C-alpha cells in the first residue's frame, strides 16, 4: 500500500531586520534624489518613479537583481543606467542604498547569533513544536570581524563549530567586508568605500537602460 506523501514544510520566515520599509533617513535622502532623465520616455522603462522604487527596494534587500525585479526591470538595465554619465545622482543613491542594505544584513546576522534561529519540529508531516538553534560559528565570526585583535585566538586552529569561515565563501567574505567598513575598531586608516561589482558576463548584453 502506498503511503501518502507528507505535506510540504513551510518555508522559514525572513529575518525581521530585512523586512519592512527602508529607514526614515534613507527615505529623506530619496526626497533629494534627482532621477536620471532618459531621452526615451516610455512607461515600461526607467521612469523617475521606478528609479526611486528601485532604490528603496535596494536599501531593503542589498540585492540588485531582486530590486530590479521589484519594478519589473532587469539587473542588466539597472547597471546600464548606473553607467550613464548623467546618472550621477542615481549612482549616489544606489551606493547609499547598498550601505543601508548591508547594515540591515549585519543587524539580521547579529540577531540570529544572539537570539537564535527557530527550527520547527515535525512528526508525521505535521509541525508539533519548535526549538531554537544558536549558530555558534556565526557568533564567533561576528566577534572576530568586530574586534579581530581580541577574538582572533579564539578560533585559531579550530575545526568545525566555532571555526573561522572559509575564505572561499563569497557570502561570508561579503559580510566580513561590510562589517569591516561599517565600524569595526581599527588603528588603520579608514578603508575605501564599498565598491559595487560590475555586471557579470551574463549582464553585459548592452541592453538599453530604458528597457
QUIFEN-V588333 format. One record per backbone hydrogen bond with DSSP energy under -1.0 kcal/mol. NH is the residue of the N-H (numbers start at 0). CO is the residue of the C=O. E is the energy in kcal/mol with one decimal. If there is no record, write none. Layout:
NH|CO|E / NH|CO|E
This chain:
17|14|-1.9 / 18|15|-1.6 / 26|22|-2.0 / 27|23|-2.6 / 28|24|-1.7 / 29|25|-2.2 / 31|28|-1.2 / 32|29|-1.2 / 40|38|-1.0 / 44|41|-1.7 / 46|44|-2.1 / 50|46|-2.4 / 51|47|-2.0 / 52|48|-2.3 / 53|49|-2.5 / 54|50|-2.0 / 55|51|-2.1 / 56|52|-2.3 / 57|53|-2.6 / 58|54|-2.1 / 59|55|-1.3 / 60|56|-1.7 / 61|57|-2.9 / 66|62|-2.4 / 67|63|-2.8 / 68|64|-2.2 / 69|65|-1.5 / 70|67|-1.2 / 71|68|-1.5 / 72|67|-2.5 / 77|73|-1.5 / 78|74|-2.5 / 79|75|-2.2 / 80|76|-2.3 / 81|77|-2.4 / 82|78|-1.7 / 83|80|-1.3 / 86|83|-1.8 / 90|86|-2.3 / 91|87|-2.3 / 92|88|-2.3 / 93|89|-2.4 / 94|90|-2.6 / 95|91|-2.2 / 96|92|-2.3 / 97|93|-2.5 / 98|94|-2.2 / 99|95|-2.2 / 100|96|-2.8 / 101|97|-2.6 / 102|98|-2.0 / 103|99|-1.9 / 104|100|-1.9 / 105|101|-2.4 / 106|102|-2.4 / 107|103|-2.3 / 108|104|-2.2 / 109|105|-2.6 / 110|106|-2.4 / 111|107|-2.1 / 112|108|-2.1 / 113|109|-2.4 / 114|110|-2.7 / 115|111|-1.3 / 116|132|-2.9 / 118|130|-3.6 / 120|128|-2.5 / 122|125|-2.9 / 125|122|-1.4 / 127|120|-2.9 / 128|120|-1.3 / 130|118|-2.4 / 132|116|-2.4 / 135|133|-1.5 / 138|134|-2.2 / 139|135|-2.6 / 140|136|-2.1 / 141|137|-2.5 / 142|138|-2.2 / 143|139|-2.4 / 144|140|-2.4 / 145|141|-2.1 / 146|142|-2.3 / 150|146|-2.0 / 151|147|-1.8 / 154|151|-1.1 / 157|154|-1.5 / 162|159|-1.9 / 168|165|-1.6 / 172|168|-2.3 / 173|169|-2.3 / 174|170|-2.0 / 175|171|-2.5 / 176|172|-2.2 / 177|173|-2.2 / 178|174|-2.7 / 179|175|-2.3 / 180|176|-1.6 / 181|177|-1.2 / 210|207|-2.2
